[in-house]
């Protein structure tokens, strides 16, 4: 008999079994990009005022055979719940995932969240057990993104791209930093994050802009820096304002791979290859600082033609589709 229980993020023995089960559930992904244990043990147990996180385990006796997550944003997008279900292949097809999802949805419903969002992965142009599971439980595809990987051991020569970007950016300049944003740029970053959701394609996802103060930005950056190296680059206008940005995050627990965080260029400043310039800068910084880093991954909406073209120039290739799925729960339903 399967029993769904909450897993205590501060109980390292239970948390490690939960993590290992999730890792096994992701074994059929195109690449092993599951967060390292030493990263997860910190991230999952931390006190984070940004969200309420519940970890669920499907237990058969003392063994965990599936995992679930219900994450509730607390500072903005408080109509949302993010849910995630993972069941290793050996335990699929007998109701484990459905039981976990039912409990996660119960938590979201009790909290008054009206839109439940998750993501699932499938081969490019194909399908997967996760995609079929989401559809069978009433989750509709709200946005599709390509999961792309750049092999740093065999990337294209970027010198010509760097010259092109330098010629096109005119009076704009590029500044770089690692993990800690220069104080004079914090307010600009907070303003940009407050409109970020409006700048990127999100399909039919019920995502809304948040309110980022400089204080919130600094606190969040400090939490992330405890477990990640962040290689950041920004475009500064001739008038001294931050108008473009990109970062690559590398877990301190596994420096062989990194992931792109966010990339943006503010409207009114596009057309100067600033997106390409900032990404070239932080990718070059990763290569120089971490020669052991083998790959960087990113995701981009299929409709984001400009950023997809930039990533293709950098040498990224698509390895999976990511389906962002959503289920709407009527108020009082």
N, C-alpha and C positions, 0 to 999 in steps of 0.2 A: 504493500500500500504506500502511495506517495503522500507525503505530508509537506505542506508549504510553511516554512518558518522564516522569521527575520534572522539575519546573520549580523552579529555584532562586529563592526569594523575595528574595534579595539581588541578583539580576541584574535591574536595572530594565528593560532592554530586553525580556528574555524575559517578565518579570512583567507589563509593560504589554500585550504581545500576549495573554497569558493572560487578563488582566482584560478586554480589549476583546472577546475571544471569549465570555467569560461574559456580558458586557453584551449582546451580540448574541443570545445564547441566551435572554435574559430579555425580549426585545422584544415578545413576545406577552402579557406580564403586563398587568393592568388599568391599572397606573400604573408609571411609571419610578421605582422605588425602589431601583435597584441602587446600591450604595455608590460614591461618587465616587472617581476614580483617586487623588487626593491623600490620601484617607482609606485606601484599600486598600493603597497602597504602604507605609504605616506599619504598619497592622494585620497584614498578611500576613507582614511581615518581622521583626516584633518577637520578642524572646526572652521567651516566656511559659511559666512553670513549670506553668501550669494544664493545658496540653495539648501533645500532639505532633501537628503539622500537616504533612501531605504534600500538595503540589499536583501534580496530574497533567495532562499535556497530550497530546492525540491529534494527532500530527504527520503531515502528508502533505508530504514534502519538508521545507521549512523553515517551512511554514505550520501554525498551530495551528487545528484544525477542531472541537475539542471540549475541554472541561475537566472535571476531576474533583477531588474533595477527599476525603481520609480524615483525620478528626480523632479522636484518641484522648484522652479525659480521663485525667489522671494523678493527681489528688488524691482524687477520689471517682468513683463510677459507672464503675469501671475494668473492668466487664464490657461496656461499651458502645463502639461505634464509630459516629460520625456520618459519613455519606457523602452526597455531593452530586455530581450529574452535570449538565452543561449543554452542549447541542449546538445551534448556530444552525439555524434552519429549513432553510437551504439544504443542510445536511449530514446531515439526519436520514434514517432509513430504510435505512441501509447499514452498520449494525453499529458505528458510532463509539461511541455511548453504551454498547453492550454490552461493548465492549473496555475502555472506561474503568471501568465498574462491576466487571468481572471483576478488574482490577488493584486497585481500591480494596478489594474483598472479600478478595482475597489478603492485602493488608496487614493487614486487620482479623483475619483468621483466624490469620495468623502471630503476631499479638500476643495471641492467646488471647481475643479479644472474642467473646462469645456472642450478643449482640443488636446488630443493625445498624439504625440509624435514619436516615431521611431525610425530607424533606418535598417536596411538590409542590403546584402551584396549578392551580385550574381555575375557569371561570366559575361563578357561583352556580347551583347545581343542575344544572350541566352536566358535561362531562368535558374532558380535555385530553390532549395527547400524553404529557406527563409522568406523568399518572395511569395511562394505559394501559401505559407503559413499566415503571412500578413493579410493576403487577400481573403483567405478563408475566414478570418476573424474580423472582417469589415474595415480593414485599413486600406485606404485608396492612395495611389501614388500621387503625391502633390508636387514633387520636384524630382528630377533625375540629374545626377551628377556623374561625371567620369572620374574614376579613381586612377591617378597617373603616378608613375614612378620614374625618377631620374636616377640612372646608374652613374654615380660619381666616379666609378672606376673606368668608365668609358664614355665620358660626356663629350659633346662637340667642343671644338676650339671656340672659346667665347671672345677672343680678341677683336674680331671684326665687328661683332655685336656691340662690344663695349665702345669701340670707336664711333659706330653709328649712333648709339644712344647719347654719347657725349656731344656729338655734333648737333643732334636734334633738340637737346634740352635748353639751348640758349642760355638765358640768364638764371636758370634754376641751378641749384647746387645739391649735391647728395651728401648727407651726413650719416654716419654709422655709429652704432654702439652695441654693447653686449650686456643684456639682462636688465640694466638700469637706465631708464630714459633720462636724458639730460633735463635738469629742472626747468629750463626755459622752454621746453617743448611739451611739458606735461599737460598744460591747459589746452593746447592745440589738439593733442591726442584725445583728451576727454571729449572735446567738442566733436571730433570726427567720429568717435565711437558712438556718440549719441545719435548719429544719423546713418550709421553703417548699414543697418538692415534696409534702408531705403536706397542704398547705392548698389546693392548686389542682387542678382536674380535669385528669387526664392520660390518661384512658381506660385502654387496655391497654399503654401504653408502660412499658417496664421501667426507669423512672426512680426513683432512690432519693434520700433526703435525704443531704446531705453534711455535713462537719464544718467549720464556718467559725469560725476564731479571729479576734479583733480584728486581729491582725497580717496575716492573710490578707486580711481585708476591706480594710484600708487599702492594702495593696500592689496589690490588684486595682483599687481606686478610682483610685489614682494612674496606673495604666496607661491606664484608660479616659479619664481627664481629659486625657491628652496629645492625644487626637484628638476628644473629644466635650465639648460643654457639657451638663451634667446639671442639670436643674431638678427639685429634690426637695422633697417636702412630707411631713411626718409628723404623726400624731395622738399626742398625749401625754396619758396618763391623769391623773386627779386626784392620783395617787400619784407622778407623775413618770416613768413608764415609757413607752417607745415601743411603741405597740400597733397602729399603722397606718402605711402608707407607700405612696407612689407616686412614680414619676419619669418624666420625658420627656427623652430624649437627642437632641441635635441635633449632627450632625457639624460640626466646625469648617470642614471643606472644602466644605460645602453647607448653608448656614443657611436654605434655603428649605423644608426639610421636617424633621420630627422623628418619633420613634417612642417609644411607651410602653415602658418597660423592664419593671418588675414593679409590681404593686399587691397589697397584702394588708391585711387587718384580722385581728388575732389572735382566735381563738375566745374567747368570754367578753366581748368588747368590741364585738360586732356589734349592729346594731339602732339605732345612733345616727347613721346617715348619714356615718360616718367615711370610707368609701371615696369617696363623692361629694365630701366636703369636701376631701380631700387632692388629688383629681384636679382639682377646680375651682381650687385654689390653684396647682398647678404649671402648669395650662393658662393661667391668667391671667398667670403669670410669664413664660411663653414669649411671649405676645402683647405684653406690655409691653416685654420686653427685645429681642425680635427681630421688629420689624414686617414684615420681609421674609419671615418664615416663613409659607408658604401652606397647608401641610397637616401633620397629625399622623396617623400610622397606628398601629393596634394589632391584636392578634389575641386572640380569646377562644374558649374551648371552647364548642361549641354547648350543652353541658349547664350552663354557668355562667350561669344565668338572672339572678342578681342583678347581676353585673358587666355583662352584656349590657344590662340595663335602665338602669344608670348611664350607660353609653356612649351609649345612645339619647337620654337626657335631655341629654347634652352636645352632641349633634348629629352623632354618628358615623352613617355608613351603610355597609352591607356591600357590598364590591365584588368579592370573590373568596371561594372556599373554599380552605382550606389543609388538605391531607391529610397527617397525620403517619403515615408508613408504617414498618413494622418487619419484619425478617426474623430468625428465630431460628436460630442455628447450633449444633447439638448439640456438646457437648464431645467432641473427638476426631473430629468429622465433617468 
